[in-house]
Amino acid sequence: MVTIDEFESDIQIDLMLGSRGCPHNCKFCDFKFNPLGEKRKWSVRTPESVVSEINTIEAGVIGFADDIFTANMDWVERVCDLIIKKGIKKKYVINARLEVAKRPDVLKKMYKAGFMGFLMGIESAHDKTLASMNKGFTIADVRKYFEVLRRFNFVYHCYFIIGNVGETRDEMFDIIKISHELGVDTLGLSVLRATKYSPLRDMLKHFDNYHIEEESGKVYSDMLSLEELQQIRRDINASFFTIPVILRALKKLIVHRLLTLSLVYKIAVFTARRKIKKIAKKKTIRMGNVIS
């Protein structure tokens, strides 16, 4: 059961792990380190073990909590083959790399097996930033990958970072344009963070105008404060979610049978209530300002 404030859906979701760690080396990320700061090898369960556990889970939707589920696409293919062979009817959401597009043969099997949502990190709309953070691809690569990904009706939730080193305010807003161009369904926006063992900390030592808020690890600069970065994040979200984008995402959820008319009604009521609360709050603030 999923509950968000007063909105409650009847979708049952459970979590499981198929692997641990990440074989990639993005500079902003510390997934590859254990709690002691030691590099942790990527390790994976056997496909048979993963599918055996899937078979014991009652929930209709399973979210894989793996840092990266698609590090080995031959392994993913074997998992899909077993799910299809056993006739398991569930939906799956995973963390994936864009390079999954290199294996459309496996993507086809993933769709048939019930994989529904891909959570993928693009992180920036600019090559200079992607190179500095060691992402391993360019924007041209991203466009090429999405030419393949758009053939499949997966829900694409893509992560971008607000406040990347060297990016201007205008360059951050390019996230909107590239996301619309690619056909991204939903965004995950976060302010750049330099966590305890993140390689980003060493990189930032060379920049006098960038600073780390020690409590949260969030990075800000002399040009843009944390408050300004958070406002940029809100503005990008508001501009990205146009009516066509929302309708496309809803259509995909209907195709995956996660959205019924009754659930659409619940979402509409929930959204309306949230909107009314925001309007009422703004009016209260205005009245308070007038009185004072």
Buried (B, 14 or more C-beta within 10 A) or exposed (E): EEEEEEBEBEBEBBEBBBBBBBBBBBBBBBBBBEEEEEEBEBEBBEBEEBBEBBEEBEBBBBBBBBBBBBBBBEBBBBBBBBBEEEEBEBBBBBBBBBBBBBBEEBBEBBBEBBBBBBBBBBBBBBBEBBEBBEBBBEBEBBEBBBEBBEEBEBBBBBBBBBBBBEBEBEBBBBBBEBBBEBBBBBBBBBBBBBBEBBBBBEBBEEEEEBBBEEEEBBBBBEEBEBEBBBEBBEBBBEBBBEEEBEEBBBEBBBEBEBBEEEBEEBBEEBEEEBEEEEEEEEEEEEEEEEEE
